[in-house]
Amino acid sequence: MPSIVRPGDPESLVMDGVGYMVRFNGRYGAELGTPMELRSNMGTPLSQWVSGTLSLLKPCWSYSRP
């Protein structure tokens, strides 16, 4: 589990690397929750999840129209 970084902490600024982000809404019964966003750099569980997902989707993509 990642730790929380407060704004202004020296670790909160990354000048290089690859940025990964996933954003989603929670749903609580009929209520829609506030959007939640996760951001990370390379070498993290989020980057591994994104890379794995893109690999699974690669056969679905084509430069020509279906």
OpenMM code with the backbone's topology and positions (N, CA, C; nanometers):
from openmm import Vec3, app, unit

residues = "MET PRO SER ILE VAL ARG PRO GLY ASP PRO GLU SER LEU VAL MET ASP GLY VAL GLY TYR MET VAL ARG PHE ASN GLY ARG TYR GLY ALA GLU LEU GLY THR PRO MET GLU LEU ARG SER ASN MET GLY THR PRO LEU SER GLN TRP VAL SER GLY THR LEU SER LEU LEU LYS PRO CYS TRP SER TYR SER ARG PRO".split()
positions = [
    Vec3(0.0838, -0.1175, 0.0000),
    Vec3(0.0000, 0.0000, 0.0000),
    Vec3(0.0881, 0.1235, 0.0000),
    Vec3(0.0659, 0.2153, -0.0920),
    Vec3(0.1470, 0.3376, -0.0928),
    Vec3(0.1171, 0.4246, 0.0284),
    Vec3(0.2150, 0.5049, 0.0653),
    Vec3(0.1925, 0.5999, 0.1739),
    Vec3(0.1482, 0.7334, 0.1159),
    Vec3(0.0805, 0.8115, 0.1954),
    Vec3(0.0280, 0.9411, 0.1508),
    Vec3(0.1387, 1.0460, 0.1582),
    Vec3(0.1492, 1.1256, 0.0525),
    Vec3(0.2463, 1.2348, 0.0467),
    Vec3(0.1678, 1.3651, 0.0516),
    Vec3(0.2019, 1.4515, 0.1440),
    Vec3(0.1332, 1.5802, 0.1568),
    Vec3(0.1897, 1.6796, 0.0551),
    Vec3(0.1070, 1.7718, 0.0068),
    Vec3(0.1589, 1.8760, -0.0825),
    Vec3(0.2732, 1.9508, -0.0143),
    Vec3(0.3789, 1.9749, -0.0882),
    Vec3(0.4947, 2.0453, -0.0334),
    Vec3(0.6036, 1.9528, 0.0158),
    Vec3(0.5722, 1.8226, 0.0346),
    Vec3(0.6766, 1.7276, 0.0713),
    Vec3(0.7765, 1.7165, -0.0434),
    Vec3(0.9052, 1.7082, -0.0142),
    Vec3(1.0048, 1.7004, -0.1219),
    Vec3(0.9839, 1.5812, -0.2144),
    Vec3(0.9270, 1.4729, -0.1640),
    Vec3(0.9068, 1.3536, -0.2464),
    Vec3(0.7905, 1.3659, -0.3438),
    Vec3(0.7094, 1.4712, -0.3311),
    Vec3(0.5900, 1.4814, -0.4136),
    Vec3(0.6195, 1.5284, -0.5566),
    Vec3(0.7380, 1.5766, -0.5845),
    Vec3(0.7720, 1.6256, -0.7168),
    Vec3(0.8634, 1.5269, -0.7873),
    Vec3(0.8179, 1.4757, -0.9029),
    Vec3(0.8970, 1.3824, -0.9832),
    Vec3(0.9244, 1.4502, -1.1165),
    Vec3(1.0508, 1.4688, -1.1491),
    Vec3(1.0873, 1.5419, -1.2712),
    Vec3(1.1100, 1.4508, -1.3916),
    Vec3(1.1197, 1.3205, -1.3687),
    Vec3(1.1417, 1.2301, -1.4807),
    Vec3(1.0619, 1.1032, -1.4583),
    Vec3(1.0703, 1.0107, -1.5507),
    Vec3(0.9984, 0.8843, -1.5373),
    Vec3(0.8747, 0.8822, -1.6245),
    Vec3(0.7952, 0.7809, -1.6028),
    Vec3(0.6716, 0.7611, -1.6770),
    Vec3(0.5578, 0.7732, -1.5773),
    Vec3(0.4606, 0.8530, -1.6096),
    Vec3(0.3474, 0.8695, -1.5195),
    Vec3(0.2360, 0.7716, -1.5528),
    Vec3(0.1788, 0.7122, -1.4505),
    Vec3(0.0647, 0.6220, -1.4648),
    Vec3(-0.0484, 0.6764, -1.3808),
    Vec3(-0.1723, 0.6667, -1.4343),
    Vec3(-0.2865, 0.7168, -1.3614),
    Vec3(-0.4073, 0.6291, -1.3916),
    Vec3(-0.4857, 0.6026, -1.2909),
    Vec3(-0.6149, 0.5378, -1.3091),
    Vec3(-0.7155, 0.6179, -1.2278),
    Vec3(-0.8324, 0.6416, -1.2873),
    Vec3(-0.9351, 0.7218, -1.2209),
    Vec3(-1.0676, 0.6483, -1.2328),
    Vec3(-1.1411, 0.6433, -1.1250),
    Vec3(-1.2682, 0.5729, -1.1261),
    Vec3(-1.3620, 0.6333, -1.0223),
    Vec3(-1.4911, 0.6042, -1.0385),
    Vec3(-1.5939, 0.6471, -0.9442),
    Vec3(-1.6391, 0.5267, -0.8635),
    Vec3(-1.6590, 0.5470, -0.7356),
    Vec3(-1.7190, 0.4432, -0.6528),
    Vec3(-1.8699, 0.4550, -0.6578),
    Vec3(-1.9371, 0.3443, -0.6367),
    Vec3(-2.0830, 0.3468, -0.6341),
    Vec3(-2.1272, 0.2805, -0.5047),
    Vec3(-2.2161, 0.3471, -0.4340),
    Vec3(-2.2694, 0.2969, -0.3081),
    Vec3(-2.4200, 0.2831, -0.3241),
    Vec3(-2.4652, 0.1669, -0.3676),
    Vec3(-2.6078, 0.1481, -0.3964),
    Vec3(-2.6475, 0.2387, -0.5115),
    Vec3(-2.7418, 0.3264, -0.4886),
    Vec3(-2.7873, 0.4197, -0.5926),
    Vec3(-2.7045, 0.5470, -0.5953),
    Vec3(-2.6157, 0.5639, -0.4985),
    Vec3(-2.5353, 0.6858, -0.4892),
    Vec3(-2.4023, 0.6698, -0.5618),
    Vec3(-2.3639, 0.7723, -0.6361),
    Vec3(-2.2344, 0.7737, -0.7039),
    Vec3(-2.1344, 0.8461, -0.6153),
    Vec3(-2.0216, 0.7821, -0.5886),
    Vec3(-1.9215, 0.8407, -0.5004),
    Vec3(-1.8337, 0.9428, -0.5704),
    Vec3(-1.7477, 1.0021, -0.4959),
    Vec3(-1.6523, 1.0992, -0.5476),
    Vec3(-1.5455, 1.0276, -0.6281),
    Vec3(-1.4999, 1.0853, -0.7405),
    Vec3(-1.3947, 1.0192, -0.8189),
    Vec3(-1.2687, 0.9959, -0.7351),
    Vec3(-1.2073, 0.8826, -0.7568),
    Vec3(-1.0823, 0.8488, -0.6909),
    Vec3(-0.9759, 0.8342, -0.7989),
    Vec3(-0.8587, 0.8884, -0.7724),
    Vec3(-0.7515, 0.8871, -0.8708),
    Vec3(-0.6236, 0.8369, -0.8057),
    Vec3(-0.5565, 0.7450, -0.8730),
    Vec3(-0.4272, 0.6953, -0.8278),
    Vec3(-0.3234, 0.7323, -0.9327),
    Vec3(-0.2140, 0.7893, -0.8890),
    Vec3(-0.1039, 0.8244, -0.9789),
    Vec3(0.0239, 0.7622, -0.9250),
    Vec3(0.1083, 0.7208, -1.0172),
    Vec3(0.2305, 0.6549, -0.9748),
    Vec3(0.3364, 0.6691, -1.0833),
    Vec3(0.4560, 0.6255, -1.0506),
    Vec3(0.5691, 0.6289, -1.1422),
    Vec3(0.6006, 0.4857, -1.1844),
    Vec3(0.7031, 0.4685, -1.2639),
    Vec3(0.7404, 0.3350, -1.3095),
    Vec3(0.7976, 0.2522, -1.1941),
    Vec3(0.7891, 0.1197, -1.2085),
    Vec3(0.8402, 0.0301, -1.1070),
    Vec3(0.7480, 0.0133, -0.9873),
    Vec3(0.6191, 0.0417, -1.0042),
    Vec3(0.5225, 0.0324, -0.8954),
    Vec3(0.4132, -0.0677, -0.9331),
    Vec3(0.3335, -0.1124, -0.8369),
    Vec3(0.2232, -0.2027, -0.8708),
    Vec3(0.1268, -0.1434, -0.9747),
    Vec3(0.1022, -0.0128, -0.9687),
    Vec3(0.0139, 0.0487, -1.0676),
    Vec3(0.0743, 0.0399, -1.2069),
    Vec3(0.2029, 0.0651, -1.2215),
    Vec3(0.2661, 0.0561, -1.3536),
    Vec3(0.2624, -0.0873, -1.4061),
    Vec3(0.2785, -0.1851, -1.3196),
    Vec3(0.2710, -0.3254, -1.3606),
    Vec3(0.1297, -0.3609, -1.4055),
    Vec3(0.0290, -0.3105, -1.3350),
    Vec3(-0.1096, -0.3364, -1.3728),
    Vec3(-0.1400, -0.2742, -1.5095),
    Vec3(-0.0971, -0.1484, -1.5307),
    Vec3(-0.1210, -0.0808, -1.6590),
    Vec3(-0.0507, -0.1558, -1.7719),
    Vec3(0.0747, -0.1923, -1.7530),
    Vec3(0.1488, -0.2646, -1.8570),
    Vec3(0.0839, -0.3985, -1.8893),
    Vec3(0.0407, -0.4710, -1.7859),
    Vec3(-0.0264, -0.5988, -1.8089),
    Vec3(-0.1571, -0.5828, -1.8834),
    Vec3(-0.2339, -0.4797, -1.8475),
    Vec3(-0.3611, -0.4537, -1.9142),
    Vec3(-0.3392, -0.4155, -2.0602),
    Vec3(-0.2405, -0.3309, -2.0870),
    Vec3(-0.2114, -0.2924, -2.2259),
    Vec3(-0.1673, -0.4128, -2.3083),
    Vec3(-0.0904, -0.5032, -2.2490),
    Vec3(-0.0482, -0.6244, -2.3193),
    Vec3(-0.1681, -0.7113, -2.3555),
    Vec3(-0.2643, -0.7224, -2.2644),
    Vec3(-0.3846, -0.8015, -2.2923),
    Vec3(-0.4701, -0.7380, -2.4020),
    Vec3(-0.4716, -0.6050, -2.4086),
    Vec3(-0.5532, -0.5354, -2.5079),
    Vec3(-0.4861, -0.5219, -2.6438),
    Vec3(-0.3554, -0.5410, -2.6505),
    Vec3(-0.2812, -0.5195, -2.7752),
    Vec3(-0.3395, -0.5953, -2.8948),
    Vec3(-0.3806, -0.7223, -2.8811),
    Vec3(-0.4394, -0.7913, -2.9968),
    Vec3(-0.5699, -0.7289, -3.0461),
    Vec3(-0.6346, -0.6481, -2.9640),
    Vec3(-0.7621, -0.5855, -3.0014),
    Vec3(-0.7424, -0.4600, -3.0859),
    Vec3(-0.6209, -0.4049, -3.0880),
    Vec3(-0.5970, -0.2789, -3.1564),
    Vec3(-0.5402, -0.3021, -3.2950),
    Vec3(-0.5760, -0.2125, -3.3860),
    Vec3(-0.5280, -0.2207, -3.5236),
    Vec3(-0.5231, -0.0814, -3.5828),
    Vec3(-0.4320, -0.0615, -3.6773),
    Vec3(-0.4245, 0.0677, -3.7464),
    Vec3(-0.5299, 0.0767, -3.8563),
    Vec3(-0.5871, -0.0354, -3.8966),
    Vec3(-0.6905, -0.0326, -3.9998),
    Vec3(-0.8280, -0.0438, -3.9339),
    Vec3(-0.9259, 0.0140, -3.9997),
    Vec3(-1.0613, 0.0101, -3.9473),
    Vec3(-1.1183, -0.1313, -3.9596),
    Vec3(-1.2003, -0.1706, -3.8622),
    Vec3(-1.2622, -0.3052, -3.8722),
    Vec3(-1.3663, -0.3111, -3.9805),
] * unit.nanometer
topology = app.Topology()
chain = topology.addChain("A")
for resn in residues:
    res = topology.addResidue(resn, chain)
    for name in ("N", "CA", "C"):
        topology.addAtom(name, app.Element.getBySymbol(name[0]), res)
